[in-house]
Amino acid sequence: MPSVYLILLTFALGSIWVYLQTSEDIPFVLAGLTGIVCFIWGFAFAHWSLQILIVLGLLRLYKVSIPEGTSLR
């Protein structure tokens, strides 16, 4: 695995950790935005087979997090 994926994953996980640990306005927003940007860049640079696994994992997480009786309309 190229080091770009690992660097972006490390930045994304670190910024998400800061996002969850702080309650101050500016670090909270910057950490959230950094995590989102690193995740999107990492997704764009990833191999297509890894992209499919990420999408399937996100869909699985989406199905698990929403109760069965909830309508999406």
CHARMM internal coordinates of N, CA and C (Angstrom, degrees):
IC EDIT
DIST 1 N 1 CA 1.4498
DIST 1 CA 1 C 1.5301
ANGL 1 N 1 CA 1 C 108.04
DIST 1 C 2 N 1.3107
ANGL 1 CA 1 C 2 N 116.84
DIHE 1 N 1 CA 1 C 2 N 127.26
DIST 2 N 2 CA 1.4670
ANGL 1 C 2 N 2 CA 119.43
DIHE 1 CA 1 C 2 N 2 CA 179.06
DIST 2 CA 2 C 1.5209
ANGL 2 N 2 CA 2 C 111.87
DIHE 1 C 2 N 2 CA 2 C -61.80
DIST 2 C 3 N 1.3060
ANGL 2 CA 2 C 3 N 114.83
DIHE 2 N 2 CA 2 C 3 N 154.60
DIST 3 N 3 CA 1.4612
ANGL 2 C 3 N 3 CA 119.59
DIHE 2 CA 2 C 3 N 3 CA -176.02
DIST 3 CA 3 C 1.5220
ANGL 3 N 3 CA 3 C 113.18
DIHE 2 C 3 N 3 CA 3 C -69.56
DIST 3 C 4 N 1.3415
ANGL 3 CA 3 C 4 N 118.34
DIHE 3 N 3 CA 3 C 4 N -19.50
DIST 4 N 4 CA 1.4642
ANGL 3 C 4 N 4 CA 120.42
DIHE 3 CA 3 C 4 N 4 CA 179.54
DIST 4 CA 4 C 1.5189
ANGL 4 N 4 CA 4 C 110.54
DIHE 3 C 4 N 4 CA 4 C -61.26
DIST 4 C 5 N 1.3398
ANGL 4 CA 4 C 5 N 117.54
DIHE 4 N 4 CA 4 C 5 N -42.21
DIST 5 N 5 CA 1.4589
ANGL 4 C 5 N 5 CA 120.86
DIHE 4 CA 4 C 5 N 5 CA 179.44
DIST 5 CA 5 C 1.5214
ANGL 5 N 5 CA 5 C 110.87
DIHE 4 C 5 N 5 CA 5 C -62.58
DIST 5 C 6 N 1.3252
ANGL 5 CA 5 C 6 N 116.01
DIHE 5 N 5 CA 5 C 6 N -43.18
DIST 6 N 6 CA 1.4630
ANGL 5 C 6 N 6 CA 119.81
DIHE 5 CA 5 C 6 N 6 CA -178.67
DIST 6 CA 6 C 1.5206
ANGL 6 N 6 CA 6 C 111.83
DIHE 5 C 6 N 6 CA 6 C -67.36
DIST 6 C 7 N 1.3161
ANGL 6 CA 6 C 7 N 117.23
DIHE 6 N 6 CA 6 C 7 N -39.12
DIST 7 N 7 CA 1.4586
ANGL 6 C 7 N 7 CA 120.63
DIHE 6 CA 6 C 7 N 7 CA 178.78
DIST 7 CA 7 C 1.5242
ANGL 7 N 7 CA 7 C 110.53
DIHE 6 C 7 N 7 CA 7 C -65.15
DIST 7 C 8 N 1.3312
ANGL 7 CA 7 C 8 N 117.29
DIHE 7 N 7 CA 7 C 8 N -46.74
DIST 8 N 8 CA 1.4616
ANGL 7 C 8 N 8 CA 120.24
DIHE 7 CA 7 C 8 N 8 CA 179.09
DIST 8 CA 8 C 1.5220
ANGL 8 N 8 CA 8 C 111.69
DIHE 7 C 8 N 8 CA 8 C -64.81
DIST 8 C 9 N 1.3314
ANGL 8 CA 8 C 9 N 117.15
DIHE 8 N 8 CA 8 C 9 N -38.77
DIST 9 N 9 CA 1.4577
ANGL 8 C 9 N 9 CA 120.22
DIHE 8 CA 8 C 9 N 9 CA 177.07
DIST 9 CA 9 C 1.5201
ANGL 9 N 9 CA 9 C 111.10
DIHE 8 C 9 N 9 CA 9 C -64.47
DIST 9 C 10 N 1.3285
ANGL 9 CA 9 C 10 N 117.49
DIHE 9 N 9 CA 9 C 10 N -41.31
DIST 10 N 10 CA 1.4580
ANGL 9 C 10 N 10 CA 121.22
DIHE 9 CA 9 C 10 N 10 CA 178.18
DIST 10 CA 10 C 1.5237
ANGL 10 N 10 CA 10 C 111.23
DIHE 9 C 10 N 10 CA 10 C -63.60
DIST 10 C 11 N 1.3299
ANGL 10 CA 10 C 11 N 116.80
DIHE 10 N 10 CA 10 C 11 N -45.12
DIST 11 N 11 CA 1.4625
ANGL 10 C 11 N 11 CA 120.12
DIHE 10 CA 10 C 11 N 11 CA 177.36
DIST 11 CA 11 C 1.5263
ANGL 11 N 11 CA 11 C 111.32
DIHE 10 C 11 N 11 CA 11 C -62.20
DIST 11 C 12 N 1.3191
ANGL 11 CA 11 C 12 N 116.91
DIHE 11 N 11 CA 11 C 12 N -43.73
DIST 12 N 12 CA 1.4635
ANGL 11 C 12 N 12 CA 120.63
DIHE 11 CA 11 C 12 N 12 CA -178.82
DIST 12 CA 12 C 1.5268
ANGL 12 N 12 CA 12 C 110.79
DIHE 11 C 12 N 12 CA 12 C -63.58
DIST 12 C 13 N 1.3363
ANGL 12 CA 12 C 13 N 117.31
DIHE 12 N 12 CA 12 C 13 N -46.96
DIST 13 N 13 CA 1.4637
ANGL 12 C 13 N 13 CA 120.15
DIHE 12 CA 12 C 13 N 13 CA -179.84
DIST 13 CA 13 C 1.5258
ANGL 13 N 13 CA 13 C 111.86
DIHE 12 C 13 N 13 CA 13 C -66.28
DIST 13 C 14 N 1.3330
ANGL 13 CA 13 C 14 N 116.95
DIHE 13 N 13 CA 13 C 14 N -39.72
DIST 14 N 14 CA 1.4627
ANGL 13 C 14 N 14 CA 120.31
DIHE 13 CA 13 C 14 N 14 CA 177.70
DIST 14 CA 14 C 1.5123
ANGL 14 N 14 CA 14 C 112.33
DIHE 13 C 14 N 14 CA 14 C -64.66
DIST 14 C 15 N 1.3011
ANGL 14 CA 14 C 15 N 117.21
DIHE 14 N 14 CA 14 C 15 N -41.56
DIST 15 N 15 CA 1.4618
ANGL 14 C 15 N 15 CA 119.51
DIHE 14 CA 14 C 15 N 15 CA -179.71
DIST 15 CA 15 C 1.5286
ANGL 15 N 15 CA 15 C 111.32
DIHE 14 C 15 N 15 CA 15 C -71.52
DIST 15 C 16 N 1.3297
ANGL 15 CA 15 C 16 N 117.22
DIHE 15 N 15 CA 15 C 16 N -33.48
DIST 16 N 16 CA 1.4677
ANGL 15 C 16 N 16 CA 119.18
DIHE 15 CA 15 C 16 N 16 CA 175.18
DIST 16 CA 16 C 1.5210
ANGL 16 N 16 CA 16 C 110.25
DIHE 15 C 16 N 16 CA 16 C -66.67
DIST 16 C 17 N 1.3169
ANGL 16 CA 16 C 17 N 117.28
DIHE 16 N 16 CA 16 C 17 N -37.71
DIST 17 N 17 CA 1.4682
ANGL 16 C 17 N 17 CA 120.46
DIHE 16 CA 16 C 17 N 17 CA 176.95
DIST 17 CA 17 C 1.5352
ANGL 17 N 17 CA 17 C 110.48
DIHE 16 C 17 N 17 CA 17 C -62.68
DIST 17 C 18 N 1.3360
ANGL 17 CA 17 C 18 N 116.91
DIHE 17 N 17 CA 17 C 18 N -44.85
DIST 18 N 18 CA 1.4712
ANGL 17 C 18 N 18 CA 120.84
DIHE 17 CA 17 C 18 N 18 CA 177.22
DIST 18 CA 18 C 1.5203
ANGL 18 N 18 CA 18 C 109.94
DIHE 17 C 18 N 18 CA 18 C -62.89
DIST 18 C 19 N 1.3241
ANGL 18 CA 18 C 19 N 117.20
DIHE 18 N 18 CA 18 C 19 N -40.61
DIST 19 N 19 CA 1.4661
ANGL 18 C 19 N 19 CA 122.59
DIHE 18 CA 18 C 19 N 19 CA 178.64
DIST 19 CA 19 C 1.5255
ANGL 19 N 19 CA 19 C 110.73
DIHE 18 C 19 N 19 CA 19 C -58.77
DIST 19 C 20 N 1.3227
ANGL 19 CA 19 C 20 N 117.04
DIHE 19 N 19 CA 19 C 20 N -41.67
DIST 20 N 20 CA 1.4628
ANGL 19 C 20 N 20 CA 120.24
DIHE 19 CA 19 C 20 N 20 CA -178.82
DIST 20 CA 20 C 1.5248
ANGL 20 N 20 CA 20 C 113.10
DIHE 19 C 20 N 20 CA 20 C -77.45
DIST 20 C 21 N 1.3464
ANGL 20 CA 20 C 21 N 118.56
DIHE 20 N 20 CA 20 C 21 N -23.94
DIST 21 N 21 CA 1.4549
ANGL 20 C 21 N 21 CA 121.81
DIHE 20 CA 20 C 21 N 21 CA -175.26
DIST 21 CA 21 C 1.5197
ANGL 21 N 21 CA 21 C 114.45
DIHE 20 C 21 N 21 CA 21 C -91.30
DIST 21 C 22 N 1.3166
ANGL 21 CA 21 C 22 N 119.17
DIHE 21 N 21 CA 21 C 22 N -19.60
DIST 22 N 22 CA 1.4520
ANGL 21 C 22 N 22 CA 121.06
DIHE 21 CA 21 C 22 N 22 CA -174.02
DIST 22 CA 22 C 1.5197
ANGL 22 N 22 CA 22 C 111.07
DIHE 21 C 22 N 22 CA 22 C -107.45
DIST 22 C 23 N 1.3183
ANGL 22 CA 22 C 23 N 114.74
DIHE 22 N 22 CA 22 C 23 N 154.21
DIST 23 N 23 CA 1.4614
ANGL 22 C 23 N 23 CA 120.00
DIHE 22 CA 22 C 23 N 23 CA 175.84
DIST 23 CA 23 C 1.5288
ANGL 23 N 23 CA 23 C 110.74
DIHE 22 C 23 N 23 CA 23 C -123.72
DIST 23 C 24 N 1.3229
ANGL 23 CA 23 C 24 N 117.28
DIHE 23 N 23 CA 23 C 24 N 2.81
DIST 24 N 24 CA 1.4578
ANGL 23 C 24 N 24 CA 120.84
DIHE 23 CA 23 C 24 N 24 CA 177.56
DIST 24 CA 24 C 1.5245
ANGL 24 N 24 CA 24 C 109.15
DIHE 23 C 24 N 24 CA 24 C -77.75
DIST 24 C 25 N 1.3191
ANGL 24 CA 24 C 25 N 116.81
DIHE 24 N 24 CA 24 C 25 N 148.87
DIST 25 N 25 CA 1.4591
ANGL 24 C 25 N 25 CA 121.51
DIHE 24 CA 24 C 25 N 25 CA -170.07
DIST 25 CA 25 C 1.5244
ANGL 25 N 25 CA 25 C 113.86
DIHE 24 C 25 N 25 CA 25 C -64.77
DIST 25 C 26 N 1.3104
ANGL 25 CA 25 C 26 N 118.05
DIHE 25 N 25 CA 25 C 26 N -55.81
DIST 26 N 26 CA 1.4625
ANGL 25 C 26 N 26 CA 120.74
DIHE 25 CA 25 C 26 N 26 CA -172.30
DIST 26 CA 26 C 1.5316
ANGL 26 N 26 CA 26 C 112.14
DIHE 25 C 26 N 26 CA 26 C -67.54
DIST 26 C 27 N 1.3444
ANGL 26 CA 26 C 27 N 120.71
DIHE 26 N 26 CA 26 C 27 N -50.03
DIST 27 N 27 CA 1.4752
ANGL 26 C 27 N 27 CA 118.79
DIHE 26 CA 26 C 27 N 27 CA 177.20
DIST 27 CA 27 C 1.5340
ANGL 27 N 27 CA 27 C 112.70
DIHE 26 C 27 N 27 CA 27 C -62.01
DIST 27 C 28 N 1.3261
ANGL 27 CA 27 C 28 N 116.83
DIHE 27 N 27 CA 27 C 28 N -33.12
DIST 28 N 28 CA 1.4582
ANGL 27 C 28 N 28 CA 121.82
DIHE 27 CA 27 C 28 N 28 CA 179.12
DIST 28 CA 28 C 1.5272
ANGL 28 N 28 CA 28 C 110.83
DIHE 27 C 28 N 28 CA 28 C -61.62
DIST 28 C 29 N 1.3248
ANGL 28 CA 28 C 29 N 116.51
DIHE 28 N 28 CA 28 C 29 N -48.79
DIST 29 N 29 CA 1.4626
ANGL 28 C 29 N 29 CA 121.52
DIHE 28 CA 28 C 29 N 29 CA -179.43
DIST 29 CA 29 C 1.5248
ANGL 29 N 29 CA 29 C 111.14
DIHE 28 C 29 N 29 CA 29 C -69.66
DIST 29 C 30 N 1.3244
ANGL 29 CA 29 C 30 N 117.57
DIHE 29 N 29 CA 29 C 30 N -45.07
DIST 30 N 30 CA 1.4641
ANGL 29 C 30 N 30 CA 120.51
DIHE 29 CA 29 C 30 N 30 CA -179.19
DIST 30 CA 30 C 1.5262
ANGL 30 N 30 CA 30 C 112.04
DIHE 29 C 30 N 30 CA 30 C -63.56
DIST 30 C 31 N 1.3166
ANGL 30 CA 30 C 31 N 117.44
DIHE 30 N 30 CA 30 C 31 N -40.02
DIST 31 N 31 CA 1.4645
ANGL 30 C 31 N 31 CA 120.31
DIHE 30 CA 30 C 31 N 31 CA 179.28
DIST 31 CA 31 C 1.5207
ANGL 31 N 31 CA 31 C 110.62
DIHE 30 C 31 N 31 CA 31 C -66.83
DIST 31 C 32 N 1.3090
ANGL 31 CA 31 C 32 N 117.42
DIHE 31 N 31 CA 31 C 32 N -41.19
DIST 32 N 32 CA 1.4605
ANGL 31 C 32 N 32 CA 120.06
DIHE 31 CA 31 C 32 N 32 CA 178.04
DIST 32 CA 32 C 1.5145
ANGL 32 N 32 CA 32 C 112.24
DIHE 31 C 32 N 32 CA 32 C -63.58
DIST 32 C 33 N 1.3226
ANGL 32 CA 32 C 33 N 116.89
DIHE 32 N 32 CA 32 C 33 N -45.41
DIST 33 N 33 CA 1.4647
ANGL 32 C 33 N 33 CA 120.64
DIHE 32 CA 32 C 33 N 33 CA 179.18
DIST 33 CA 33 C 1.5265
ANGL 33 N 33 CA 33 C 111.91
DIHE 32 C 33 N 33 CA 33 C -65.32
DIST 33 C 34 N 1.3256
ANGL 33 CA 33 C 34 N 116.72
DIHE 33 N 33 CA 33 C 34 N -40.15
DIST 34 N 34 CA 1.4628
ANGL 33 C 34 N 34 CA 120.63
DIHE 33 CA 33 C 34 N 34 CA 178.59
DIST 34 CA 34 C 1.5290
ANGL 34 N 34 CA 34 C 110.57
DIHE 33 C 34 N 34 CA 34 C -63.12
DIST 34 C 35 N 1.3250
ANGL 34 CA 34 C 35 N 117.03
DIHE 34 N 34 CA 34 C 35 N -42.74
DIST 35 N 35 CA 1.4582
ANGL 34 C 35 N 35 CA 120.70
DIHE 34 CA 34 C 35 N 35 CA 178.41
DIST 35 CA 35 C 1.5190
ANGL 35 N 35 CA 35 C 112.03
DIHE 34 C 35 N 35 CA 35 C -61.94
DIST 35 C 36 N 1.3311
ANGL 35 CA 35 C 36 N 117.03
DIHE 35 N 35 CA 35 C 36 N -43.08
DIST 36 N 36 CA 1.4602
ANGL 35 C 36 N 36 CA 121.12
DIHE 35 CA 35 C 36 N 36 CA 179.62
DIST 36 CA 36 C 1.5244
ANGL 36 N 36 CA 36 C 111.04
DIHE 35 C 36 N 36 CA 36 C -65.60
DIST 36 C 37 N 1.3306
ANGL 36 CA 36 C 37 N 117.19
DIHE 36 N 36 CA 36 C 37 N -45.58
DIST 37 N 37 CA 1.4670
ANGL 36 C 37 N 37 CA 121.10
DIHE 36 CA 36 C 37 N 37 CA -178.97
DIST 37 CA 37 C 1.5249
ANGL 37 N 37 CA 37 C 110.84
DIHE 36 C 37 N 37 CA 37 C -63.84
DIST 37 C 38 N 1.3277
ANGL 37 CA 37 C 38 N 117.62
DIHE 37 N 37 CA 37 C 38 N -44.38
DIST 38 N 38 CA 1.4709
ANGL 37 C 38 N 38 CA 120.09
DIHE 37 CA 37 C 38 N 38 CA 179.34
DIST 38 CA 38 C 1.5219
ANGL 38 N 38 CA 38 C 111.47
DIHE 37 C 38 N 38 CA 38 C -64.36
DIST 38 C 39 N 1.3342
ANGL 38 CA 38 C 39 N 117.10
DIHE 38 N 38 CA 38 C 39 N -37.33
DIST 39 N 39 CA 1.4566
ANGL 38 C 39 N 39 CA 119.33
DIHE 38 CA 38 C 39 N 39 CA 177.87
DIST 39 CA 39 C 1.5261
ANGL 39 N 39 CA 39 C 111.00
DIHE 38 C 39 N 39 CA 39 C -65.49
DIST 39 C 40 N 1.3347
ANGL 39 CA 39 C 40 N 117.48
DIHE 39 N 39 CA 39 C 40 N -43.43
DIST 40 N 40 CA 1.4655
ANGL 39 C 40 N 40 CA 121.05
DIHE 39 CA 39 C 40 N 40 CA 179.99
DIST 40 CA 40 C 1.5247
ANGL 40 N 40 CA 40 C 110.93
DIHE 39 C 40 N 40 CA 40 C -65.49
DIST 40 C 41 N 1.3329
ANGL 40 CA 40 C 41 N 117.77
DIHE 40 N 40 CA 40 C 41 N -43.93
DIST 41 N 41 CA 1.4707
ANGL 40 C 41 N 41 CA 120.47
DIHE 40 CA 40 C 41 N 41 CA 178.17
DIST 41 CA 41 C 1.5184
ANGL 41 N 41 CA 41 C 111.29
DIHE 40 C 41 N 41 CA 41 C -63.73
DIST 41 C 42 N 1.3191
ANGL 41 CA 41 C 42 N 116.12
DIHE 41 N 41 CA 41 C 42 N -42.61
DIST 42 N 42 CA 1.4573
ANGL 41 C 42 N 42 CA 119.80
DIHE 41 CA 41 C 42 N 42 CA 178.01
DIST 42 CA 42 C 1.5164
ANGL 42 N 42 CA 42 C 111.57
DIHE 41 C 42 N 42 CA 42 C -62.45
DIST 42 C 43 N 1.3346
ANGL 42 CA 42 C 43 N 116.54
DIHE 42 N 42 CA 42 C 43 N -38.93
DIST 43 N 43 CA 1.4544
ANGL 42 C 43 N 43 CA 120.78
DIHE 42 CA 42 C 43 N 43 CA 177.23
DIST 43 CA 43 C 1.5247
ANGL 43 N 43 CA 43 C 110.69
DIHE 42 C 43 N 43 CA 43 C -65.41
DIST 43 C 44 N 1.3274
ANGL 43 CA 43 C 44 N 117.40
DIHE 43 N 43 CA 43 C 44 N -40.56
DIST 44 N 44 CA 1.4642
ANGL 43 C 44 N 44 CA 121.21
DIHE 43 CA 43 C 44 N 44 CA -179.24
DIST 44 CA 44 C 1.5245
ANGL 44 N 44 CA 44 C 111.96
DIHE 43 C 44 N 44 CA 44 C -67.44
DIST 44 C 45 N 1.3299
ANGL 44 CA 44 C 45 N 118.28
DIHE 44 N 44 CA 44 C 45 N -35.39
DIST 45 N 45 CA 1.4614
ANGL 44 C 45 N 45 CA 121.96
DIHE 44 CA 44 C 45 N 45 CA -178.64
DIST 45 CA 45 C 1.5216
ANGL 45 N 45 CA 45 C 113.26
DIHE 44 C 45 N 45 CA 45 C -83.98
DIST 45 C 46 N 1.3238
ANGL 45 CA 45 C 46 N 117.40
DIHE 45 N 45 CA 45 C 46 N -13.70
DIST 46 N 46 CA 1.4631
ANGL 45 C 46 N 46 CA 121.00
DIHE 45 CA 45 C 46 N 46 CA -174.55
DIST 46 CA 46 C 1.5331
ANGL 46 N 46 CA 46 C 110.74
DIHE 45 C 46 N 46 CA 46 C -72.36
DIST 46 C 47 N 1.3146
ANGL 46 CA 46 C 47 N 114.41
DIHE 46 N 46 CA 46 C 47 N 156.75
DIST 47 N 47 CA 1.4649
ANGL 46 C 47 N 47 CA 121.81
DIHE 46 CA 46 C 47 N 47 CA 175.95
DIST 47 CA 47 C 1.5253
ANGL 47 N 47 CA 47 C 108.63
DIHE 46 C 47 N 47 CA 47 C -66.20
DIST 47 C 48 N 1.3283
ANGL 47 CA 47 C 48 N 117.52
DIHE 47 N 47 CA 47 C 48 N 152.52
DIST 48 N 48 CA 1.4609
ANGL 47 C 48 N 48 CA 121.10
DIHE 47 CA 47 C 48 N 48 CA -174.94
DIST 48 CA 48 C 1.5228
ANGL 48 N 48 CA 48 C 112.66
DIHE 47 C 48 N 48 CA 48 C -60.72
DIST 48 C 49 N 1.3250
ANGL 48 CA 48 C 49 N 118.24
DIHE 48 N 48 CA 48 C 49 N -34.42
DIST 49 N 49 CA 1.4648
ANGL 48 C 49 N 49 CA 119.36
DIHE 48 CA 48 C 49 N 49 CA 179.56
DIST 49 CA 49 C 1.5303
ANGL 49 N 49 CA 49 C 110.85
DIHE 48 C 49 N 49 CA 49 C -68.66
DIST 49 C 50 N 1.3111
ANGL 49 CA 49 C 50 N 116.82
DIHE 49 N 49 CA 49 C 50 N -35.65
DIST 50 N 50 CA 1.4505
ANGL 49 C 50 N 50 CA 120.70
DIHE 49 CA 49 C 50 N 50 CA 175.83
DIST 50 CA 50 C 1.5253
ANGL 50 N 50 CA 50 C 110.80
DIHE 49 C 50 N 50 CA 50 C -69.69
DIST 50 C 51 N 1.3241
ANGL 50 CA 50 C 51 N 117.89
DIHE 50 N 50 CA 50 C 51 N -34.63
DIST 51 N 51 CA 1.4628
ANGL 50 C 51 N 51 CA 121.60
DIHE 50 CA 50 C 51 N 51 CA 176.75
DIST 51 CA 51 C 1.5317
ANGL 51 N 51 CA 51 C 110.64
DIHE 50 C 51 N 51 CA 51 C -63.19
DIST 51 C 52 N 1.3227
ANGL 51 CA 51 C 52 N 116.77
DIHE 51 N 51 CA 51 C 52 N -40.40
DIST 52 N 52 CA 1.4675
ANGL 51 C 52 N 52 CA 119.94
DIHE 51 CA 51 C 52 N 52 CA 178.30
DIST 52 CA 52 C 1.5216
ANGL 52 N 52 CA 52 C 110.24
DIHE 51 C 52 N 52 CA 52 C -64.06
DIST 52 C 53 N 1.3276
ANGL 52 CA 52 C 53 N 117.73
DIHE 52 N 52 CA 52 C 53 N -41.30
DIST 53 N 53 CA 1.4607
ANGL 52 C 53 N 53 CA 120.65
DIHE 52 CA 52 C 53 N 53 CA 177.92
DIST 53 CA 53 C 1.5254
ANGL 53 N 53 CA 53 C 111.65
DIHE 52 C 53 N 53 CA 53 C -63.63
DIST 53 C 54 N 1.3322
ANGL 53 CA 53 C 54 N 117.43
DIHE 53 N 53 CA 53 C 54 N -39.79
DIST 54 N 54 CA 1.4619
ANGL 53 C 54 N 54 CA 121.14
DIHE 53 CA 53 C 54 N 54 CA 178.56
DIST 54 CA 54 C 1.5227
ANGL 54 N 54 CA 54 C 110.49
DIHE 53 C 54 N 54 CA 54 C -64.52
DIST 54 C 55 N 1.3280
ANGL 54 CA 54 C 55 N 117.33
DIHE 54 N 54 CA 54 C 55 N -44.80
DIST 55 N 55 CA 1.4665
ANGL 54 C 55 N 55 CA 120.95
DIHE 54 CA 54 C 55 N 55 CA 179.40
DIST 55 CA 55 C 1.5243
ANGL 55 N 55 CA 55 C 110.91
DIHE 54 C 55 N 55 CA 55 C -63.42
DIST 55 C 56 N 1.3267
ANGL 55 CA 55 C 56 N 117.45
DIHE 55 N 55 CA 55 C 56 N -43.70
DIST 56 N 56 CA 1.4639
ANGL 55 C 56 N 56 CA 120.04
DIHE 55 CA 55 C 56 N 56 CA 178.09
DIST 56 CA 56 C 1.5264
ANGL 56 N 56 CA 56 C 111.57
DIHE 55 C 56 N 56 CA 56 C -63.47
DIST 56 C 57 N 1.3282
ANGL 56 CA 56 C 57 N 117.00
DIHE 56 N 56 CA 56 C 57 N -38.65
DIST 57 N 57 CA 1.4566
ANGL 56 C 57 N 57 CA 120.18
DIHE 56 CA 56 C 57 N 57 CA 176.67
DIST 57 CA 57 C 1.5210
ANGL 57 N 57 CA 57 C 112.41
DIHE 56 C 57 N 57 CA 57 C -64.64
DIST 57 C 58 N 1.3314
ANGL 57 CA 57 C 58 N 116.90
DIHE 57 N 57 CA 57 C 58 N -40.59
DIST 58 N 58 CA 1.4573
ANGL 57 C 58 N 58 CA 120.20
DIHE 57 CA 57 C 58 N 58 CA 177.87
DIST 58 CA 58 C 1.5293
ANGL 58 N 58 CA 58 C 111.69
DIHE 57 C 58 N 58 CA 58 C -67.01
DIST 58 C 59 N 1.3340
ANGL 58 CA 58 C 59 N 117.01
DIHE 58 N 58 CA 58 C 59 N -38.33
DIST 59 N 59 CA 1.4624
ANGL 58 C 59 N 59 CA 119.66
DIHE 58 CA 58 C 59 N 59 CA 176.39
DIST 59 CA 59 C 1.5274
ANGL 59 N 59 CA 59 C 111.09
DIHE 58 C 59 N 59 CA 59 C -65.16
DIST 59 C 60 N 1.3128
ANGL 59 CA 59 C 60 N 116.59
DIHE 59 N 59 CA 59 C 60 N -39.68
DIST 60 N 60 CA 1.4675
ANGL 59 C 60 N 60 CA 120.77
DIHE 59 CA 59 C 60 N 60 CA 177.88
DIST 60 CA 60 C 1.5276
ANGL 60 N 60 CA 60 C 110.40
DIHE 59 C 60 N 60 CA 60 C -64.35
DIST 60 C 61 N 1.3226
ANGL 60 CA 60 C 61 N 116.86
DIHE 60 N 60 CA 60 C 61 N -42.15
DIST 61 N 61 CA 1.4619
ANGL 60 C 61 N 61 CA 121.29
DIHE 60 CA 60 C 61 N 61 CA 177.52
DIST 61 CA 61 C 1.5238
ANGL 61 N 61 CA 61 C 110.52
DIHE 60 C 61 N 61 CA 61 C -63.71
DIST 61 C 62 N 1.3240
ANGL 61 CA 61 C 62 N 116.87
DIHE 61 N 61 CA 61 C 62 N -38.01
DIST 62 N 62 CA 1.4624
ANGL 61 C 62 N 62 CA 121.87
DIHE 61 CA 61 C 62 N 62 CA 178.67
DIST 62 CA 62 C 1.5246
ANGL 62 N 62 CA 62 C 110.83
DIHE 61 C 62 N 62 CA 62 C -64.39
DIST 62 C 63 N 1.3338
ANGL 62 CA 62 C 63 N 116.83
DIHE 62 N 62 CA 62 C 63 N -42.81
DIST 63 N 63 CA 1.4631
ANGL 62 C 63 N 63 CA 120.28
DIHE 62 CA 62 C 63 N 63 CA 179.80
DIST 63 CA 63 C 1.5218
ANGL 63 N 63 CA 63 C 111.97
DIHE 62 C 63 N 63 CA 63 C -68.95
DIST 63 C 64 N 1.3226
ANGL 63 CA 63 C 64 N 117.33
DIHE 63 N 63 CA 63 C 64 N -33.43
DIST 64 N 64 CA 1.4583
ANGL 63 C 64 N 64 CA 121.01
DIHE 63 CA 63 C 64 N 64 CA -179.88
DIST 64 CA 64 C 1.5291
ANGL 64 N 64 CA 64 C 110.83
DIHE 63 C 64 N 64 CA 64 C -73.60
DIST 64 C 65 N 1.3117
ANGL 64 CA 64 C 65 N 117.77
DIHE 64 N 64 CA 64 C 65 N -34.72
DIST 65 N 65 CA 1.4612
ANGL 64 C 65 N 65 CA 121.00
DIHE 64 CA 64 C 65 N 65 CA -173.48
DIST 65 CA 65 C 1.5212
ANGL 65 N 65 CA 65 C 113.32
DIHE 64 C 65 N 65 CA 65 C -81.90
DIST 65 C 66 N 1.3237
ANGL 65 CA 65 C 66 N 119.01
DIHE 65 N 65 CA 65 C 66 N -15.67
DIST 66 N 66 CA 1.4638
ANGL 65 C 66 N 66 CA 121.80
DIHE 65 CA 65 C 66 N 66 CA -179.45
DIST 66 CA 66 C 1.5217
ANGL 66 N 66 CA 66 C 108.62
DIHE 65 C 66 N 66 CA 66 C -105.05
DIST 66 C 67 N 1.3518
ANGL 66 CA 66 C 67 N 117.46
DIHE 66 N 66 CA 66 C 67 N 127.80
DIST 67 N 67 CA 1.4768
ANGL 66 C 67 N 67 CA 120.47
DIHE 66 CA 66 C 67 N 67 CA 178.28
DIST 67 CA 67 C 1.5258
ANGL 67 N 67 CA 67 C 110.97
DIHE 66 C 67 N 67 CA 67 C -63.72
DIST 67 C 68 N 1.3184
ANGL 67 CA 67 C 68 N 116.66
DIHE 67 N 67 CA 67 C 68 N 157.34
DIST 68 N 68 CA 1.4595
ANGL 67 C 68 N 68 CA 122.86
DIHE 67 CA 67 C 68 N 68 CA -175.58
DIST 68 CA 68 C 1.5240
ANGL 68 N 68 CA 68 C 113.26
DIHE 67 C 68 N 68 CA 68 C -62.64
DIST 68 C 69 N 1.3148
ANGL 68 CA 68 C 69 N 119.25
DIHE 68 N 68 CA 68 C 69 N -39.78
DIST 69 N 69 CA 1.4607
ANGL 68 C 69 N 69 CA 122.26
DIHE 68 CA 68 C 69 N 69 CA -174.74
DIST 69 CA 69 C 1.5056
ANGL 69 N 69 CA 69 C 114.80
DIHE 68 C 69 N 69 CA 69 C -80.10
DIST 69 C 70 N 1.3245
ANGL 69 CA 69 C 70 N 118.88
DIHE 69 N 69 CA 69 C 70 N -2.95
DIST 70 N 70 CA 1.4623
ANGL 69 C 70 N 70 CA 122.38
DIHE 69 CA 69 C 70 N 70 CA -175.60
DIST 70 CA 70 C 1.5254
ANGL 70 N 70 CA 70 C 110.61
DIHE 69 C 70 N 70 CA 70 C -79.39
DIST 70 C 71 N 1.3282
ANGL 70 CA 70 C 71 N 115.55
DIHE 70 N 70 CA 70 C 71 N 129.82
DIST 71 N 71 CA 1.4503
ANGL 70 C 71 N 71 CA 120.95
DIHE 70 CA 70 C 71 N 71 CA 177.20
DIST 71 CA 71 C 1.5162
ANGL 71 N 71 CA 71 C 109.17
DIHE 70 C 71 N 71 CA 71 C -91.13
DIST 71 C 72 N 1.3218
ANGL 71 CA 71 C 72 N 118.01
DIHE 71 N 71 CA 71 C 72 N 143.51
DIST 72 N 72 CA 1.4588
ANGL 71 C 72 N 72 CA 121.81
DIHE 71 CA 71 C 72 N 72 CA -178.28
DIST 72 CA 72 C 1.5156
ANGL 72 N 72 CA 72 C 112.18
DIHE 71 C 72 N 72 CA 72 C -97.00
DIST 72 C 73 N 1.3194
ANGL 72 CA 72 C 73 N 118.91
DIHE 72 N 72 CA 72 C 73 N 14.30
DIST 73 N 73 CA 1.4682
ANGL 72 C 73 N 73 CA 121.41
DIHE 72 CA 72 C 73 N 73 CA 179.54
DIST 73 CA 73 C 1.4798
ANGL 73 N 73 CA 73 C 111.97
DIHE 72 C 73 N 73 CA 73 C -83.83
END
COOR INIT
IC SEED 1 N 1 CA 1 C
IC BUILD
